[in-house]
Amino acid sequence: MIAALRPHDGGRYVDGTLGGAGHAEAILQASAPTGWLGGGDRDGAAIAAAASRLAPFAGRWELWRGTFAELPQWITSASVDGVLLDLGVSSPQLDQPARGFSFQHDGPLDMRMDDRQTLTAAEVVNTTGEETLANIFWELGEERQSRKLARGIVRQRDRARIETTAQLAAMIEQMAPRRGQRIHPATRVFQALRMHVNDEAGLVQRGLPAVASLLRPGGRLAVITFHSLEARLVKQFGDSTAKAEPATMRWVNRKVIKPSEAELTENPRSRSACLRVLEKC
Ligand SMILES: C[S@@+](CC[C@H](N)C(=O)[O-])C[C@H]1O[C@@H](n2cnc3c(N)ncnc32)[C@H](O)[C@@H]1O
């Protein structure tokens, strides 16, 4: 990410998915002593954690709570040298049972990145029609047993509301036993619900042009995806802006950059991360 964005003293950078501010901190270090960073995240807990991690760089950053599609409300267009998006869910979100993102911990079926929003995973699981539910599992989770699982969930919820992550994970395991598979049978359904609750694909689609508008000519956009649907949206955005007449962006790396062996050892959760880089014309 640092090699892609090439932060320098005096540069201005935006991290639209601040999370725990690991990338933001590295950008501030690499752009010392005067580089500036604007950080955004829709999760209030991430903003609080980032403010404390970035305290040693006080005066060189500002933070906003909101989606990256809204960044043009805060940042002047064509004014920054680099934008980074590290899509998806963060480790602090996954690891806190109360946030309801993980089938590995029991918690309420919540999954909201922004707790000001009303739609929760419980609401989706308990009120969405069977066919729509199956489509969510298929399109966002690439779950091959989407119809069977949706049918089972609807049958179950007619008896009693499904309220917790453990309840849902156990139901799925019963309907689609593991049979030696490495990943838990609920993995795809949980991913699909999370992406649906947070409208993640919709925000990537609206957010890419929004964040690209913040870049000055020669400024770079670096995007990390974890999901094939998001990767496709980034590729489509890059291809359409690069082929436009006149082109508004050019590919620095259309071919995906994957984590090194060393990074994988240090951070196993990076295993499915794909980095792509574009430059503003
Ligand atoms: C993978 S984490 C980022 C980790 C971060 N790069 C770091 O170094 O710690 C993704 C973060 O993006 C946030 N997020 C996801 N989609 C978002 C969106 N559309 N707008 C703003 N923030 C979003 C999540 O709340 C989460 O905190």
The ligand as an SDF file (V2000), in Angstrom:
LIG
                    3D

 27 29  0  0  0  0  0  0  0  0999 V2000
  -10.5840   -3.8960    6.6340 C   0  0  0  0  0  0  0  0  0  0  0  0
  -11.0350   -2.6290    7.7320 S   0  0  0  0  0  0  0  0  0  0  0  0
   -9.8030   -1.4060    7.5200 C   0  0  0  0  0  0  0  0  0  0  0  0
   -8.5510   -1.6490    8.3300 C   0  0  0  0  0  0  0  0  0  0  0  0
   -7.5610   -0.5140    8.2270 C   0  0  0  0  0  0  0  0  0  0  0  0
   -7.0340   -0.3650    6.8900 N   0  0  0  0  0  0  0  0  0  0  0  0
   -6.4200   -0.6700    9.2100 C   0  0  0  0  0  0  0  0  0  0  0  0
   -5.2760   -0.4550    8.8330 O   0  0  0  0  0  0  0  0  0  0  0  0
   -6.6860   -0.9500   10.3900 O   0  0  0  0  0  0  0  0  0  0  0  0
  -12.4130   -1.9240    6.9550 C   0  0  0  0  0  0  0  0  0  0  0  0
  -13.0490   -0.7340    7.6690 C   0  0  0  0  0  0  0  0  0  0  0  0
  -13.8150   -0.0320    6.7020 O   0  0  0  0  0  0  0  0  0  0  0  0
  -15.0430    0.3680    7.2480 C   0  0  0  0  0  0  0  0  0  0  0  0
  -15.9590    0.4520    6.1230 N   0  0  0  0  0  0  0  0  0  0  0  0
  -16.4240   -0.5620    5.3510 C   0  0  0  0  0  0  0  0  0  0  0  0
  -17.1990   -0.0870    4.3720 N   0  0  0  0  0  0  0  0  0  0  0  0
  -17.2070    1.2660    4.5090 C   0  0  0  0  0  0  0  0  0  0  0  0
  -17.8070    2.3230    3.7720 C   0  0  0  0  0  0  0  0  0  0  0  0
  -18.5610    2.0840    2.7040 N   0  0  0  0  0  0  0  0  0  0  0  0
  -17.5770    3.5950    4.1770 N   0  0  0  0  0  0  0  0  0  0  0  0
  -16.7920    3.8450    5.2700 C   0  0  0  0  0  0  0  0  0  0  0  0
  -16.2120    2.8820    6.0010 N   0  0  0  0  0  0  0  0  0  0  0  0
  -16.4130    1.6100    5.6210 C   0  0  0  0  0  0  0  0  0  0  0  0
  -15.3790   -0.6730    8.2740 C   0  0  0  0  0  0  0  0  0  0  0  0
  -16.2020   -0.0960    9.2720 O   0  0  0  0  0  0  0  0  0  0  0  0
  -13.9860   -1.0640    8.8000 C   0  0  0  0  0  0  0  0  0  0  0  0
  -13.6480   -0.3220    9.9410 O   0  0  0  0  0  0  0  0  0  0  0  0
  1  2  1  0
  2  3  1  0
  2 10  1  0
  3  4  1  0
  4  5  1  0
  5  6  1  0
  5  7  1  0
  7  8  2  0
  7  9  1  0
 10 11  1  0
 11 12  1  0
 11 26  1  0
 12 13  1  0
 13 14  1  0
 13 24  1  0
 14 15  1  0
 14 23  1  0
 15 16  2  0
 16 17  1  0
 17 18  1  0
 17 23  2  0
 18 19  1  0
 18 20  2  0
 20 21  1  0
 21 22  2  0
 22 23  1  0
 24 25  1  0
 24 26  1  0
 26 27  1  0
M  CHG  2   2   1   9  -1
M  END
$$$$
